Amino acid sequence: MTVAVVLFTSDLRLHDHPPLHAALKAADEVVPLFVLDSGIHAAGFDAPNRRAFLADCLNDLDASLRRRGGRLVVRAGPVVREVRAVAAECEAVEVHMAAGVTAYAHRREEQLREALADTGVALRVHETVVTVVAPGTVTPSGSDHFAVFTPYSRRWSQESLRAPFSAPRSVRVPDGARGEPLPERADVAGVSPGLLPGGETSGRDRFSRWSRSLLSRYEDRHDDLAGDATSKLSPYLHFGALSPVELVHRARKHGGAGADAFVRQVCWRDFHHQVMAARPEASGKDYRTHHDQWRNEDDAAEDIAAWRDGRTGYPIVDAAMRQLRHEGWMHNRARLLAASFLTKTLYVDWRIGARHFLDLLVDGDIVNNQLNWQWVAGTGTDTRPHRVLNPLLQAKRFDPDGTYVRRWVPELTDLEGKKVHEPWRLPAEQRGRLDYPAPLIDLADGLARFRHARGRD
């Protein structure tokens, strides 16, 4: 009997899983393995919301495997040590896993390959598991990656995609595969009360329901803050509970402008992956520097605290930050507004905001979180790096009736219509009855400071 190990990382599903598909073809028995990585814990990346969602994903994956005669083997500790140990215990001949793009993922793959080679076990790394198109597949002439989205999107859209794999009918796991109890969401403290349920089953159900009712209207409604019409699939994509390849196939089959707009968002995700694969240092350093002298934690402590707590005095920004704390998720338009306010209106280092998002976002990953923050801060791939999003204009455009603000800032619930966006303009007596702060800074002053810092005044 030949045995192969499938190391699950950010691909916690059975549908369209190339490593599992290949392992089942190559071996008689397969060990579906997930390692609770002590390296991720040491780096402080296992924030409560992601740990809780991960627990859901692992339990759902285990249940799906058991329905097929298998089970998920969970180990804890350094990944290389645990994978090598499981391979030895089960006398595996191969280990299959998905390719990653971060510096950490690259180091993990190299260390695994070396450690397994010493014991005669082959490592098989599979592309297009966490992305639609593999990083490095689509490149411009004279460069290893595209630095601008539009030409990348044009080329990406012309790529022929592989067909998705069906979930396996059966998975036979060797008796000697030893594991630990699965983690449980209930054991995780500090979880946002509105956190979505994790797992492939929930993700597939969410996409099916959303695509039937809202995909066709996605182009018109994806920026509608109050409408809450986006798919909220980003957590499932982050953990790989859904296949991006399958989502693109299903959206294109649906067809229409809404589906095209949705696919474009998936393309943005691939775009960031190919940037990070080529420039892994962009996780912590400016992709394109303007030599900003950002305000740091010491210089702007009170402003940063007000931003984190949703008490900036700008209701649309505060609503976004409170949604983040309650749900562990934030509407994409709100992310842009909150990030622009911190980096360009308050002129605070983008890394401070990115770290706070990673502390709370269930979909927080190094690739998309860091590169989205850099895009907004004007140090990333944005072709207009000095643009500043005016929170008042954005609020009037994307939350014209103030519904989104009233949902998340209950102090302002009684304010009618557009008045909710500028409570400082209320009569003094009415203003005095509100338990809500005055604006941290005048928008004109913030803009002037930013323009001066960038040498554009």
C-alpha positions, 0 to 999 in steps of 0.5 A, spaced: 500 500 500 502 506 497 501 512 502 501 520 500 500 526 505 496 532 503 498 538 507 492 543 507 494 550 509 490 555 506 486 550 502 481 547 507 476 544 502 475 538 498 472 541 492 477 543 486 483 541 490 489 539 486 493 536 491 488 532 494 486 530 487 493 528 485 495 524 491 489 520 491 491 518 483 498 517 486 497 513 492 492 507 495 491 511 502 492 519 503 493 522 510 489 529 510 494 533 514 493 540 517 498 543 522 497 548 527 503 552 526 507 554 532 511 559 527 504 563 525 503 563 533 510 566 534 509 571 529 502 573 532 498 572 526 493 567 529 488 573 531 482 570 535 477 571 529 482 567 524 483 562 530 475 561 531 474 561 523 479 556 522 476 551 527 470 552 524 473 550 517 477 544 520 471 541 523 467 542 517 473 539 513 473 533 518 466 532 517 466 532 510 472 527 510 468 522 514 462 522 510 467 519 505 471 514 509 476 518 511 478 523 517 483 530 518 489 529 522 491 535 526 498 536 529 501 542 532 508 544 532 513 546 527 510 544 520 517 541 517 517 537 524 510 535 524 510 533 516 516 529 516 514 525 522 507 524 519 510 521 513 515 517 517 510 514 521 505 512 515 511 510 510 509 516 505 512 516 499 510 523 497 507 530 500 502 534 496 501 541 498 499 548 495 504 553 493 504 560 497 507 567 495 509 570 501 516 569 504 514 565 510 511 560 505 517 560 500 521 558 506 516 553 509 516 550 502 524 550 501 525 547 508 520 542 507 523 540 501 530 539 504 527 535 510 523 530 506 529 529 501 533 526 506 528 521 508 527 519 500 520 523 500 518 527 494 514 534 495 509 536 490 507 543 490 501 545 486 499 551 483 492 554 482 490 552 488 489 559 492 489 563 486 486 562 479 492 564 475 499 562 478 504 568 480 509 568 474 504 566 469 502 572 466 508 577 466 510 583 461 516 584 457 522 586 461 519 584 468 517 579 473 510 582 474 505 587 472 505 593 477 499 596 474 492 592 474 489 594 468 494 591 463 494 585 468 487 584 468 487 584 460 492 579 460 489 575 466 482 575 462 485 571 456 488 565 460 485 558 459 483 556 466 483 549 468 477 545 469 475 544 477 476 538 480 470 534 483 470 533 491 473 525 492 467 520 493 472 516 498 478 518 502 482 512 505 486 514 511 492 509 514 490 507 521 497 509 523 496 516 522 496 519 529 492 526 530 490 531 536 483 533 537 480 538 533 480 546 535 473 548 537 471 555 536 468 555 543 475 555 546 477 561 543 477 568 547 476 575 544 472 573 538 468 578 534 460 577 536 458 578 529 463 573 526 461 569 520 461 561 520 467 558 517 468 552 513 467 549 506 459 548 507 458 555 509 462 558 504 459 554 498 452 555 501 453 563 501 456 563 494 450 559 492 445 564 495 448 570 494 449 568 486 442 567 485 439 573 488 445 579 488 450 577 483 447 580 477 446 586 481 453 586 483 456 591 478 451 597 481 451 595 488 458 593 490 459 600 493 453 601 496 455 601 504 448 600 507 445 595 502 450 590 504 450 586 497 457 584 497 458 576 497 462 576 504 466 571 501 473 573 502 474 569 509 472 563 505 477 565 500 483 567 505 482 560 508 481 556 501 474 554 503 472 556 496 476 555 490 477 561 486 478 557 480 471 554 481 468 561 483 470 564 476 468 558 472 461 559 476 461 566 475 462 566 468 457 561 466 452 566 470 454 571 465 452 579 465 455 585 468 455 583 475 458 577 474 464 580 470 465 585 476 465 580 481 470 576 476 474 583 476 475 583 484 477 575 484 483 578 478 485 583 483 486 578 488 491 574 483 494 581 481 496 582 489 499 575 489 503 576 483 506 582 486 507 579 493 510 573 489 515 577 486 516 582 491 515 579 498 519 585 502 512 589 500 509 586 506 513 591 510 516 596 506 514 601 501 513 598 494 514 605 491 516 610 496 515 617 497 520 618 503 514 619 507 516 621 514 509 618 517 507 619 524 508 613 528 505 610 535 508 616 539 507 622 535 499 620 534 497 616 539 491 619 541 489 620 533 490 612 532 486 610 539 480 614 536 481 611 529 481 604 532 475 605 537 471 609 532 471 616 535 474 620 530 468 625 529 467 623 522 461 618 522 462 614 516 469 612 518 467 611 525 462 606 522 467 602 518 471 601 524 465 599 529 463 594 523 470 591 523 470 590 531 463 587 531 464 582 525 471 581 524 470 584 517 469 590 513 465 592 507 471 594 501 469 601 500 469 602 508 476 599 508 478 604 503 475 610 507 478 608 513 485 607 511 485 613 507 483 617 513 488 614 517 494 615 512 492 621 508 488 625 513 491 623 519 498 622 516 499 616 520 504 610 518 500 605 513 503 599 517 500 601 524 493 601 520 495 594 517 497 591 523 490 593 526 486 590 521 490 584 521 488 583 529 481 583 527 480 581 520 477 574 519 480 575 512 486 578 514 492 576 510 499 578 508 498 579 501 491 582 500 491 586 507 498 589 506 498 591 498 491 594 499 493 598 505 499 600 500 495 602 495 491 607 499 497 610 502 500 611 495 506 607 496 503 601 492 501 600 485 496 605 485 497 610 479 494 616 483 498 615 489 497 622 492 489 621 491 485 623 498 478 620 499 474 625 502 470 622 507 464 627 507 463 626 499 464 618 500 459 618 505 454 622 501 455 618 495 455 611 498 451 612 504 446 617 502 441 616 507 446 615 512 443 608 513 450 605 514 452 610 519 446 609 523 447 601 523 454 602 527 454 609 530 448 608 535 449 615 538 447 618 531 441 614 530 436 619 531 439 624 526 435 624 520 438 623 513 444 626 511 445 630 517 448 624 520 454 625 516 456 632 519 453 632 526 458 638 528 453 642 524 447 641 528 444 647 533 449 647 539 443 645 544 442 638 539 449 637 538 450 638 546 446 632 547 450 627 543 455 622 546 459 623 540 466 627 539 468 633 535 472 631 528 479 630 530 482 634 524 479 639 519 479 635 513 482 641 509 488 641 514 489 634 514 489 635 506 494 641 507 499 637 511 499 631 506 500 635 500 506 638 504 509 632 506 509 629 499 511 636 496 505 638 492 503 644 496 
